[in-house]
Amino acid sequence: MNGTQISILPIIVSFVGIIIYFIPTIIAFKRKQLNKIKIFLFNLFFGWTVVLWIIALVLACESTNKN
């Protein structure tokens, strides 16, 4: 490995980690949830705990059809 490949690896790992961290937010925006901003803020501030990240994921995956 040369020096360029070694220095890019932490950037790639960080980018993938950020995407994984914000999966609940991404899902909420894709599903057009009414409370997507609340899910984003909840995910941003409390997602670092695994339990609350899972709660954010459940909220993001809730049905958008409220009939």
Beta strands, then each sheet from edge to edge (+ up, - down):
end
